[in-house]
Amino acid sequence: MGKKKWSFAVIFDKVSDIIAEKNNIEKNEIELESNLINDLSFDSLDTAEILMEIEKEFGINFDKGIYSAELNDVRIVEDLVNLIYKMVN
């Protein structure tokens, strides 16, 4: 049996769940265009906690390979979802 395929929509939904829970905000406030710092008020601790949850949820590791460099370019939720999509599919 092969690796599970994740759709963009499912990834966005799961990422939104994690962000909403960790940042104590309503899920419907999170949009693809939401800026992680300006709109969602992420600080470095929030980011670390959310990334750890995402790694656990999707079975990925942001510290491996080219993805660690791409993580530095993530500014909005869509950037994060796109990166996860590339890593899991």
Sequence and secondary structure as in RCSB ss.txt:
>XXXX:A:sequence
MGKKKWSFAVIFDKVSDIIAEKNNIEKNEIELESNLINDLSFDSLDTAEILMEIEKEFGINFDKGIYSAELNDVR
IVEDLVNLIYKMVN
>XXXX:A:secstr
       HHHHHHHHHHHHHHHHT  GGG  TT BTTTTT   HHHHHHHHHHHHHHHT  TTSTTHHHHHTT  
BHHHHHHHHHHHH 
